[in-house]
Amino acid sequence: MRDPSDDVKTAPLRALDGAADRLELVAANLMADGGWDAAMAGCTFVLHVASPFPLVPPKDKEELIRPAVDGTMRVLRAAAAEAGVRRVVLTSSVASISSGYPPKTLKTKVSGRRTVAARPASLVPSSAGAAAAAMA
């Protein structure tokens, strides 16, 4: 996370049951290669729950996709290099597949308690597919 000392943003995490004994928040920058070994040292579980996202949609979709892919790959490489990491959890937002496309091309299906969003394969940017293949 960018700033583990930000009490406003970290309070909900620190309030979780057992967090005082089992949760450590560490600073890491998704946009930089350095610092990942130190951030992963001693970790058992890694939660990657955010991605750089501009307030204004960029003109070139690669300005949105490339930082997200590169940041995710930094997390995965660092976790793979740390022998103690047993699990990595990645989360995403519907914004990752809907940004920049007409609303009617996004199909959603409600299944039980979760909503699954899908975009026709022809609309998924090629770099996003390459990143998914690299992570598989």
C-alpha positions in Angstrom: 0.0 0.0 0.0 1.1 3.5 -0.6 1.0 4.7 3.0 0.4 2.3 5.8 0.6 5.2 8.3 -2.6 6.7 6.8 -5.0 6.0 9.7 -8.1 7.0 7.8 -7.5 4.5 5.1 -6.1 1.7 7.2 -8.5 1.9 10.2 -11.0 -0.6 8.7 -8.3 -3.1 8.1 -6.7 -2.7 11.5 -10.2 -3.1 13.1 -10.6 -6.6 11.6 -10.8 -9.4 14.1 -7.2 -10.7 14.7 -5.6 -7.9 12.7 -3.5 -6.8 15.7 -1.8 -10.2 15.8 -1.8 -11.3 12.2 -1.9 -8.3 9.8 1.1 -6.2 8.8 0.6 -3.4 6.3 3.7 -2.5 4.3 4.5 0.3 1.8 5.0 -0.7 -1.8 4.8 1.2 -5.1 3.2 -0.6 -8.0 4.9 1.8 -10.4 8.5 1.0 -9.2 10.7 -2.1 -9.3 12.5 -1.3 -6.0 11.4 -2.3 -2.5 9.4 -5.4 -3.3 11.9 -7.9 -1.6 11.6 -5.9 1.6 7.8 -5.6 1.3 7.4 -9.4 0.8 9.9 -10.5 3.5 8.1 -12.7 6.0 4.8 -12.6 4.2 2.6 -15.6 4.1 -0.3 -14.1 2.2 -0.4 -11.2 -0.3 -3.5 -9.2 -1.1 -3.3 -7.2 -4.3 -6.5 -5.2 -4.2 -5.7 -1.9 -6.1 -4.4 -0.7 -9.4 -3.4 2.8 -10.7 -6.6 4.4 -12.1 -6.8 7.9 -13.4 -9.7 10.2 -12.6 -9.9 11.1 -16.3 -9.9 8.3 -18.9 -6.7 8.5 -20.9 -6.8 9.0 -24.7 -4.6 5.9 -25.2 -5.9 2.7 -23.4 -2.4 1.5 -22.9 -1.9 4.4 -20.4 -4.5 2.6 -18.2 -3.6 -1.0 -19.1 0.2 -0.9 -18.9 0.5 0.4 -15.3 -2.1 -2.2 -14.1 -0.3 -5.1 -15.8 3.2 -4.0 -14.8 2.1 -3.4 -11.2 0.4 -6.8 -11.0 3.4 -8.5 -12.5 5.7 -6.8 -9.9 3.5 -8.2 -7.1 3.4 -11.7 -8.6 7.2 -11.8 -9.2 8.0 -10.6 -5.8 5.6 -13.1 -4.2 7.0 -16.0 -6.2 10.5 -15.0 -5.1 9.6 -15.1 -1.4 9.6 -18.7 -0.2 7.1 -18.0 2.6 4.3 -16.7 0.4 1.6 -19.4 0.3 -1.2 -17.5 -1.4 -1.7 -14.4 -3.5 -5.2 -12.9 -3.8 -5.9 -10.6 -6.7 -9.0 -8.5 -7.0 -10.3 -6.4 -9.8 -13.0 -4.0 -10.6 -15.6 -4.0 -13.4 -13.8 -0.8 -14.5 -11.0 -3.0 -15.7 -13.1 -4.4 -18.5 -15.7 -1.7 -19.0 -13.6 1.5 -19.2 -13.5 3.0 -22.7 -16.2 0.8 -24.2 -19.8 1.5 -25.0 -22.0 0.4 -22.0 -24.1 -2.0 -24.1 -21.1 -4.2 -24.8 -20.7 -5.2 -21.2 -22.9 -8.2 -20.2 -23.5 -9.1 -16.6 -24.9 -12.2 -15.0 -26.0 -12.4 -11.4 -25.1 -15.8 -10.0 -26.0 -16.4 -6.4 -24.3 -13.7 -4.4 -21.8 -12.5 -7.0 -22.1 -10.6 -10.2 -20.0 -11.8 -13.1 -19.1 -9.4 -15.9 -17.9 -10.5 -19.3 -16.8 -8.7 -22.4 -16.7 -10.4 -25.8 -13.2 -11.7 -26.4 -12.9 -9.4 -29.5 -13.1 -6.4 -27.2 -10.5 -7.4 -24.6 -7.3 -5.5 -25.2 -4.4 -7.7 -26.4 -2.1 -6.7 -23.6 -4.7 -7.7 -21.0 -4.9 -11.2 -22.6 -1.1 -11.4 -22.6 -0.9 -10.5 -18.9 -3.6 -13.1 -18.1 -1.6 -15.8 -20.0 1.6 -14.8 -18.2 0.0 -15.2 -14.8 -1.6 -18.6 -15.6 
